[in-house]
Amino acid sequence: MESLVDVMKANGLSKWAVAVSVAAVLGSQAIAQDAAKVESTPAQTAQVKRTIVVSLEDRKLALVEDGQVVKVYTVSVGKPSTPSPMGTFTIQRRVKNPVYQHEGKAIQPGPANPVGSRWMGLSVKGYGIHGTNEPKSIGKAASHGCIRMARKDLEEMYEMVHVGDSVELIGQRNEETAELFGEPKLVTAEQPVVLASAAQEPTPSETTSEVAAGVVAVAN
């Protein structure tokens, strides 16, 4: 079978005309391929329904996408005198290397920072999911109401969640938490819960949804 080049030469076209025509054909093919990639992009980036479920009794956090558990982490929750709020919230802010501010004192990013290397602020004043400078508190009811995570776990999950994702803080075990986390873990003290509307903590002073560095004034 004759090629396109052979046919064009047979019709008296010069080698330059042949070259230009072939380039045009190849360019059209490339554009068509690029268009195909663009059309496939929405399917690859389809919106995912993402929920973070925290069982205060189990001291566990599950990241769930489209009904499937992606990862389960052990966390620290509020201690009896400063319990974690209960309810359904959203992530409103994401901050890398936050500056911690409390009672007029500011702590720069680093090992001594009480909220660690990442902050995910919730839609309830003063509360969020963050790291800690007390790694031994993970798995215990030890925070001032926030959800603390180990640094490795925190930084991993931070990259998987976005502003607007749903966060459920569940005070008492139910069918959902039993399915997610299995048999209950024995604890030394009952984990109290409070209604989110009762929480009266200072709100973070940084208002952007995602920043490279920011100041957070939180319950911790």
N, C-alpha and C positions, 0 to 999 in steps of 0.2 A: 504494500500500500504506500502511495506517495505521501511524503510529509508535507506540512504546510509550506515549508521553505522551498521544496522542490516545485510545488504548484506555482508559487509566486515567481520563481525564477523562469519557469516555462512560459509565463505570461509577460516576460520581458522586464520585470522589475529589477532595479539595480540591487547590488548587495547592501547598500545603505538603506534603501527603501525596505528591503527584507528585514534588516536589523531593527529598524524603527517599528515595523509592524509586529515583529515577534515580541519586542519589548512591551508594546501596547497590550498584546494578548496576555503576557505573563503578569503585567500590572493589573489587568482586570481580574485575573484569577486570584492574585494576592488580596485585592480589595474584597472579593467575594468571600475568601477565607476569613478575613478580618471581621466582616459583617456577621459571619456565622458564629464567631467567637463572642461577639457582643451580644447576639441574641441568646446565647447560652448562659451569659453572666447572671441574669435575674434568677434563673433556676438554681445556680450554684450558690447564690447569696440570698435565697428565700428567707423571709423572716422566721426566726425560731422563737417559739414560746418558751421562755426561760424563767424558772422559778427557783429561788433559794429557800429551802425549808430548814428551819432550826427547831429542834426539839430541846426545850430548856431542861426537861427531866433527863433526857439521855445525854445532854451535852454533846450533841452531834449536829452537823450541818450537811445537808445533801444538796448538790447542784443537779437540777432536773431540767432536761431539754426535751420538749415535745413528749412529755410523759415518761421519758427514759432517764434513769439515774446515770449521770456522768461520773460523779465522784462523791465520796462521803468523807468528811473530815471530822476530827475531834476538836472541840472548841471549848473555850471558857465562857461562862455566862454570869449574869449578875449574882452577887452574894445576897444572903437573906436581908441585910439592911439596905441594900441598893439593888433590888431585883430588876431584871430585864423587862421591858414592856412586852405586851402580848397583842398580837393583831397582824393584819396584812398591810404591808408598806411597799414602797418602791425605793430603788437606789436613785438618789438625787444628785450625788456628787461622787467623783472619783479623783483622788489626789495621790500623786506619787511623792514620796519623801516629804510628808507634811511637817510643818512646824507646830508643835503642841503648845497650846496656850491655856493656862488655867490660873485663876486668881491673880492675875497680873504677872505671872511668870511664864516666860517663853522658853521652850526647849527645842533646839535646832535638830534637824534630821541626824540620826546616828544611833549607836547602841543604847544610849540612855533615854531615847525618846519613848514615852509610855505607849504611843499608838503605833510604833513600829514604822515600817517602810511604805505602807499603803493605807489609805483611808477610803472606805466606801460609805458615805453618809446616807442615812435613811430619811424618809419623809416624816419622821417623828423627831422632834427637837432634841438635839444633843446626843443622839445615839447613832451608832454605825458599826460596821464590821471592820476590824483593823488588827494590827499586829500587837506586840507587847514587848516590854523589856524584862518581863518576868515569865520566861518560857515554862517554868515549872507549874504555872497556874493553869496551863492548858489541860482540859478535862475536868476542871473543878468549877464550883460556883464561887468565883473570886473577883469578878469585875465590878465596876460601878454601874453596870447595866448594859454596857456594850457587849458585842460578841468578839472575843479575842481569838486569833488564829496563830498557829506557829508560822514563822516567817516563810518557810518554803511553801507551805500550803497556801498562805495568803497571797504570795506573789504569783503562784500558779493560777489560783482562782480569779485574781484581779484581771488577768488577761482574757478570761473567758466570759466575763460579765460586762454589762453595759448600763448606762444611765437609762432608767425606765423599767429595768427588770424587777419583777415582783419578789418580795421577801416576806415569808410567813414565819412569825415567831410564835410557836405553839407551846403553851404553858403546861398542859397536861397531856399525857399520852392518849392517842386515839388510833383509829384504824389506819390513818395515813402514816403516822409515825411508826406504828408497829410494822407496817409493810416496808417502810424505808430502812428502818434501823434494827429490826429484829427484836429479840427478847430484851426486856428492860435491864439496865445496869443498876446494881444495888448502889445506893448513895448513902452517905453518912447523915445527911440532913435534907429535909424536904425543900424543894426548890419553889419558892413563892413566886407568884406572878402578879402583875398589876395591869390595869387597862392602859392602853397607850394614851388615852385622853388625859390620864391623871399625871403623866410625866411632865414635869416643869423644869427642864434642864436648859442651860444656855445653848443657843443655836450656834453652829459654826459661823465664823465671821467671813470666810471665803464663800462667795456665792456662785462662782462659775461651776459648770457641771463637770469639767475635767481640766485639770491644770498640771503643769510639771512640778510645781511646788506650791504649797499654800499653808495658811494658818488655820488650825482647827481648835476650837474651844469646845471640849466635849466632856461627857460624863466619865469616859474611859472604863 
